[in-house]
Amino acid sequence: MALRTPPLRGRHEEAGGSFTDFGGWEMPVEFAGIRTEHEAVREAVGIFDVSHMGEVEVYGPDATRLMQRLTTNDVTALSPGDSQYACITDGDGVILDDTVVYRRPDEGETPTYLFVPNAGHEDWMVERWTEHRDEWDLDATVDDRTEDYAMFAVQGPDAEEQVQAAMANGIEVASLSRFTATMATVAGTECLVARTGYTGEDGFELVVPWDAAEDVWDAFDGAEPCGLGARDTLRLEAGLLLSGQDFDHEENPHTPYEAGIGFTVKLDTEFVGRDALEAQKEQGVDETLVGLRLIDRGIPRHGYDVTDTDGEVVGTVTSGTMSPTLDEPIGLAYVPTDLADPETHLRVVVRDRPKKAVVESLPFYQR
């Protein structure tokens, strides 16, 4: 099957980008180099094309009820322009996907939501939303807008300055707090501009009409173009999860409480999986996601075994890298809760050799 391409595929090639298959999309993995791009975001500002992420709109009289029943956070707390991080769970409370839910600031007479599934999941989520809407006899429209919108992330200490300079309708982006959004004109195009991101830095994400992608991208010519490689090292330093690696419904099933994102679960709402999660919260979890820092030379990679100091396998690395900011090998892994306290000593088996590691509190990096 042919890979899907973002609207800036040609522009990325002209800029010297190298590409990878990610979630069925051909996306740039790096331009000037992962470390250069990573450092630009930590020290100044970088821009990412994240048009591979899904965009699904839900609107109509029962849109709020539908969103509330299918995401773990409290959608009723959102006013127009607000957003929240949430999980999508099955009846057992296992994570199907994580997402950001935006209540559009430009909604009409009824609430309009835009939620962002991970790459390649939009068909699955549209089917899930549609089936449950019909089962519950709710009046809501569910539209896959993934190929109607491009999505860019402008991230770093200088992101606010960059975004302010690009906006043409007098809106002060400094007034946007975390997880709020506004409609703004950039390069003659109306865009959704939200103070959200996936890097551990201040930043903004822009939802842009597909056909205007090049013009809006060009408005940020002072930002370093960044690929998915730097996005991965940045999010891992910030302790942020990657769908399909740090949780996977089929191959690595975990609940929000096990994955360390229990703050997304509002048990006073009714959603699919609520009862199972309430029971788990009362009983406690048997294993939990932790940060690991290698003391010995080596890099923890996805799939490597984690052992206790006696050599017994107790977990598996889900994500790992050499941290460009900390200059240390770091990773994430699920381990039994009695081994999850910071400063607990473990081992990561790197190429058949056990390497000393220590549990660290997340995030590894925080500005």
Secondary structure, DSSP 8 states (H G I E B T S, - for coil): ---B--TTHHHHHHTT-EEEEETTEEEEEESS-HHHHHHHHHHS-EEEE-TTS--EEEESTTHHHHHHHHSSS-GGG--TTBEEEEEEE-TTS-EEEEEEEEE-TT--SS-EEEEE--TT-HHHHHHHHHHHHHHTT---EEEE-TTTEEEEEEESTTHHHHHHHHB-S---GGG--TTBEEEEEETTEEEEEES--SSSS-EEEEEEEGGGHHHHHHTTTTSEEE-HHHHHHHHHHTT---BTTTBBTTTB---TTTTT-GGG--TTS--TTHHHHHHHHHH--SEEEEEEEESSSS---TT-EEE-TTS-EEEEEEEEEE-TTT-SEEEEEEEEGGG-STT-EEEEEETTEEEEEEEE-S-S---
